[in-house]
Every structure is written in C-alpha cells, then in structure tokens.
Amino acid sequence: MSTNINPFLKQVSRTPHANFLNLKLVSAESTAVTLLMPYSDNIIGDPYNKVVHSGAITTLIDTACGAAIFQAQNNTQAMATLDLRVDYVSPAAAGKNIQAYADCYKLTSTIAFVRTTVFTDDINTPIATATATFMRSNKSFSIN
C-alpha cells in the first residue's frame, strides 16, 4: 500500500452501502485505489446459481471511483456521479471476494474521469469494467 494515502480513504466503508458491503481499502497509488468486497450471502442476487447481485458490484464500482478521485485530488472535495457505464463481462464466482481497481486518469476543475476493472483472482479476467464521470465540488465531503 502506498505511504501517501488520503486519510479519508481509511473511512471508505462509512457510507451506509459501503458499510453493509463491508468494503475495504486494499491499496492506493497516486491516482488509483483497489477496494475489496468480501464474499457474503448478503450480496447474492440469484440464490439458485449463487451469482452476486449487480447492485452490489455497481456500489463497489461507484465507491472505488470516488476513492480514486479522493486519492488523485489529495483532498476531501465532494463529488457526485454524473455518468457511470458498467459492462458486465462474466458473473462473479460464488464464494470469492471481489476487488475493484479504479484509476482517476483525468481531473479538470469541475469533472473527474475514472476507469474501473472488477475482478476476483486476476485483474486480466474481469467480472466487469466501467467508465465514469463525476462532478467535482468546491465543498468538503463529510459523513455524519
């Protein structure tokens, strides 16, 4: 894990959805983060085939994108999701933890651009990929 981590990232699971999913920070780079969503029966969307619910994966992606933006901008400037496109490539294997690697590859004064790859064991075998844009605010983000 990088030694220059935005302190806010240590609180990544304080939002209600992230807390429910038990999201954890795995690593951080200058513009990127990797988050982990531990496998749980609570994230199953198809009880017969034990397929993870797409809503849990989308929440992981959105949270990872926000965390990457916090890391890239090196502050707690608030943001809001403008556009999030997710391509589901394959179902997540039952019983496996899921990770999301998100990279904030461009920051303007008002918009952040992020790419994300979701995977279990190998980032080169994705479950999903995503691209997103976020509106940047001049106000600090806070969780009560």
C-alpha positions in Angstrom: 0.0 0.0 0.0 1.3 3.5 -0.8 2.6 5.6 2.0 0.9 8.7 0.7 -2.8 7.7 1.3 -5.5 10.3 1.5 -6.6 9.9 5.2 -10.2 9.9 4.1 -9.7 6.5 2.4 -9.4 4.9 5.8 -13.1 5.7 6.3 -14.2 4.3 2.9 -16.8 2.0 4.5 -18.5 4.7 6.5 -21.3 5.3 3.9 -24.3 3.1 4.5 -24.0 1.0 1.4 -20.2 0.6 1.7 -20.6 -0.4 5.3 -23.3 -3.0 4.5 -21.0 -4.5 1.9 -18.0 -4.3 4.3 -15.8 -2.6 1.6 -12.1 -2.4 2.5 -9.2 -0.5 1.1 -6.6 -2.9 -0.3 -4.1 -0.5 -1.9 -3.7 3.1 -3.1 -1.5 4.7 -5.7 -1.2 8.4 -6.7 -4.4 8.3 -8.8 -5.8 4.8 -8.2 -7.2 2.5 -5.5 -8.1 -1.1 -5.1 -11.1 -1.9 -2.9 -12.2 -5.4 -1.7 -15.8 -6.5 -1.2 -15.7 -9.7 0.8 -18.0 -12.5 -0.3 -21.1 -12.8 1.8 -24.5 -14.4 1.3 -25.9 -10.9 1.6 -24.6 -10.0 -1.9 -26.2 -12.9 -3.7 -28.8 -11.9 -6.3 -29.6 -15.3 -7.7 -29.9 -17.8 -4.9 -30.1 -20.8 -7.2 -26.8 -20.1 -9.1 -25.2 -18.1 -6.2 -24.5 -15.1 -8.6 -23.5 -11.9 -7.0 -26.1 -9.1 -7.4 -25.2 -6.5 -9.9 -26.2 -3.8 -7.5 -23.5 -4.8 -5.1 -20.9 -4.7 -7.9 -22.2 -1.3 -9.0 -21.9 0.0 -5.5 -18.3 -1.3 -5.3 -17.5 0.4 -8.6 -19.0 3.7 -7.6 -17.3 3.7 -4.2 -13.9 2.8 -5.8 -14.3 5.6 -8.3 -15.0 8.1 -5.5 -12.0 6.8 -3.6 -9.7 7.1 -6.6 -10.8 10.7 -7.1 -10.1 11.5 -3.4 -6.7 10.0 -3.8 -6.0 11.8 -7.1 -7.1 15.2 -5.9 -5.5 14.7 -2.5 -8.3 16.3 -0.5 -11.9 15.6 0.6 -13.5 17.8 -2.1 -17.0 16.4 -2.6 -18.2 14.9 -5.9 -21.3 13.5 -7.4 -21.7 10.7 -10.0 -22.7 12.2 -13.4 -22.3 9.1 -15.6 -21.4 5.5 -14.8 -21.3 2.9 -17.5 -20.8 -0.7 -16.4 -20.1 -3.6 -18.8 -20.7 -6.9 -17.1 -18.3 -9.4 -18.7 -18.9 -12.5 -16.6 -20.6 -13.5 -13.4 -18.6 -13.5 -10.2 -17.8 -16.9 -8.9 -19.7 -17.9 -5.8 -17.6 -17.8 -2.6 -14.9 -15.5 -3.9 -14.0 -12.0 -2.7 -14.4 -9.3 -5.4 -12.0 -6.4 -6.0 -12.3 -3.2 -7.9 -9.3 -1.3 -9.3 -10.2 2.3 -10.1 -7.9 4.9 -11.7 -8.8 8.6 -11.9 -7.0 9.3 -15.1 -8.1 12.9 -15.6 -9.1 15.8 -13.3 -10.4 19.1 -14.6 -11.5 21.9 -12.3 -15.1 20.6 -12.4 -15.0 17.0 -13.7 -13.2 13.8 -12.8 -12.8 10.8 -15.2 -12.3 7.3 -13.9 -11.9 3.8 -15.3 -12.5 0.7 -13.2 -11.9 -3.1 -13.5 -13.7 -5.5 -11.2 -12.2 -9.0 -10.7 -11.8 -11.9 -8.3 -8.4 -13.5 -8.7 -6.9 -11.9 -11.8 -7.4 -8.3 -13.0 -6.9 -9.6 -16.6 -10.0 -11.7 -16.2 -12.6 -9.1 -15.3 -16.1 -9.6 -14.0 -17.0 -6.0 -15.1 -15.4 -2.9 -16.5 -16.7 0.7 -16.0 -16.1 4.2 -17.1 -17.4 7.1 -15.1 -17.5 10.9 -14.8 -18.0 12.8 -11.6 -18.8 16.4 -10.9 -16.3 18.0 -8.6 -17.5 20.4 -5.9 -15.7 23.1 -4.0 -17.1 21.9 -0.7 -15.6 19.2 1.5 -17.3 15.8 1.8 -18.4 14.8 5.2 -20.2 11.8 6.7 -22.2 12.4 9.8 
